[in-house]
Amino acid sequence: MNIASGTYRRIFVLGSGFSKSFCPQMPTLRDLNERIPFGISDEFPHLREYCRHFLELCNEQAEYLNIETLSTSILSAQIFPGVRESLFHSSLRFELLRFIANEIRRDHIVDSASATVMRKFLAGCENCPSEGLRDTLLLSFNYDTLIEDVIADDPEMDARVAVDYGVRIDPADRSAVRRPRTLTIDLIKLHGSLNWYPVKGASDPLDLKNVCQVEPCDRSFPIYREDTPIYIPMAHAKESFLRGSLFNLLWSKADYYLKNAQEIYFLGYGFPKTDMNNLEFLLRHRSRFKKVVVFEHEGSAVLERLRCLLGDLVESCDAKEYLANISG
């Protein structure tokens, strides 16, 4: 990081394809769509029934039901005929968020070969804040904690590297003794994270003072495990999640860093055409894009669309393979 301006030279933007590459069980948007409605477990009865009823209304035309439209419909509903309907939608909202969080859960295992590739990549992204040296930023649209887990699972790396989220998120166990670490992986998670939770007793909006970090090894983990972590679901109705300081500060910082970066790389992020806000947010920095890596078959509509949008910058390759090749 340039000390005077507080900027990063290089930014890697990570999408769901990045996580899928290192952990094949990790669902992408496409995988989540395939789980609706018949992959919804008994744990979420109201959500499952809601989806099945909607399919009946649409004469079983499944293309009308996907995770984005489902999330938008449930999260944007504000007018209800009575108390019963209001309570039902509260239950739906809770089950929807829990369903998504459970699908993108943190107990997926990264195999040793994949973990080795990721750790080598992360080692090249390490910053030394004590010396004012911050060169590389990871900017992620993912909620999962694969990066954090890969670091934690390696004793040597965990002893020297901390994850810096760009904002102060205190641990739930604030009295716990924690080892000082000299290096950081700077990771801004624009849509939240499955290890962030509202502090017990806190209410909206999501201000930084109301957010804590909870890990499975923490003493506080049992009292938070039934709560819903803090993340913005894949919906067009995001306004309610953007109130307060947490996400406003994250997005403001990301915008500043993108404006001042010299090199911007995309790994597993496909510039979804349904999200105009993200497109505008990213494409105004296209003059400094260096590479866009997505894993799509040659001739696919997605790949053709991206090449029309970004030209020769687009490379069809698995993110893990790409990183292994450039670091090998």
Summary of the structure (lengths in Angstrom):
residues: 328
radius of gyration: 20.2
end to end distance: 25.6
largest distance: 62.9
contacts: 935
relative contact order: 0.15
helix: 45%
strand: 16%
